Amino acid sequence: MSDEIQIDVQDVDGNTAVINLAGDVTTFAEKAINDAYKQVSNNGANNIIFSFRENDYINSAGIAILIGVVTEARKKNQRLIMAMPSSHFQKIFRMVGLTQYADIYGDLDEALSHAQI
Amino acid sequence: MTSPHASRVVELKIPSELGYEKIAREAVATVARRYGFTDERIADIKLAVSEACTNAICYGSKGDTNTRIVVVLRADDEKLDIMIKDPGYGGAPPGEVKEPNIHKMVKGEARYGGMGLYIIQELMDEAEFLPTEEGNGNQFHMVIYRMTNEESGADNHQGGNTP
């Protein structure tokens, strides 16, 4: 089931990295998301953007994975940013309180412009 | 399809194994789309059904892949009524749903999780465990109306969908 998510990592400028997610953010995505986060973290990124697509899907297990990433990022003083065009995602993130730990923007360009300030 | 639609009942049996809840969520979404639910409502329904089925798989049948989760969906022009049944191997369902405390999770004082029922309650207009006629197993019942109170101008149902 892990093939239900595709992830690629993009190094923007050494300090900022984008983790592009496409598909289902569920329990089956845990290893792929954690591996991607470790990769950009080990490469020295301090601004880490998770970029979602409009039609992606997330459930509470997926949210729990992101909370785990938030926990690690706080230990390393990294800034987490979520680029998500889906109003549904934004609603769910507000509902569980993730917006208190990650900045939310409607698209990647906006997220990148704020990451590099 | 044009409105009004006749009421319809759809029944599904899925293996009690994580991943199969996707079949239930997509089936319910397909019916919701036929009945004219908005994309936002359909996204809410998909998440709620997925969470309820996941609970039934992980707790209600304790991951026994030989069991089946039953999803009964009743649809009409006004609402979707969804019942999810499991064998109840995990004992009585929780009586109280707590708001998740992300601050404790981030501090390592609470496990990452325990959010499913809370999310369901926030998204659906009605959500509750019901006693079974046979006295065993769990039945989780959810209702979502096609239109929110704001859209219908009525005050005939509760909750749900505060952006």
Contacts between the chains, C-beta under 8 A, distances in Angstrom:
chain1	res1	chain2	res2	distance
A	1	B	18	7.7
A	1	B	19	4.6
A	24	B	22	7.4
A	27	B	18	6.4
A	28	B	18	7.9
A	28	B	19	7.0
A	57	B	46	7.0
A	57	B	47	8.0
A	58	B	47	7.8
A	59	B	47	6.1
A	59	B	50	5.0
A	59	B	51	6.2
A	59	B	54	7.1
A	59	B	116	7.9
A	60	B	51	5.9
A	60	B	54	7.8
A	60	B	113	6.9
A	60	B	115	4.2
A	60	B	116	4.7
A	60	B	119	5.8
A	61	B	54	7.3
A	61	B	113	7.4
A	63	B	115	6.3
A	64	B	112	3.9
A	64	B	113	4.9
A	64	B	115	7.1
A	65	B	112	7.6
A	67	B	102	6.3
A	67	B	105	5.2
A	67	B	106	6.7
A	67	B	112	5.0
A	68	B	112	5.4
A	70	B	106	5.9
A	71	B	105	7.2
A	71	B	106	5.0
A	71	B	108	7.1
A	74	B	106	6.4
A	86	B	43	7.6
A	87	B	40	6.7
A	87	B	163	7.1
A	88	B	40	6.2
A	88	B	43	3.9
A	88	B	44	7.3
A	88	B	47	7.9
A	91	B	163	5.5
A	92	B	47	7.1
A	92	B	119	7.0
A	95	B	119	6.6
A	95	B	122	5.6
A	96	B	100	5.6
A	96	B	102	6.1
A	96	B	115	5.7
A	96	B	118	7.9
A	96	B	119	7.3
A	97	B	100	7.1
A	97	B	101	8.0
A	97	B	102	3.8
A	97	B	103	7.4
A	98	B	102	6.7
A	100	B	102	6.9
A	100	B	103	7.9
A	101	B	102	7.1
A	101	B	106	6.5
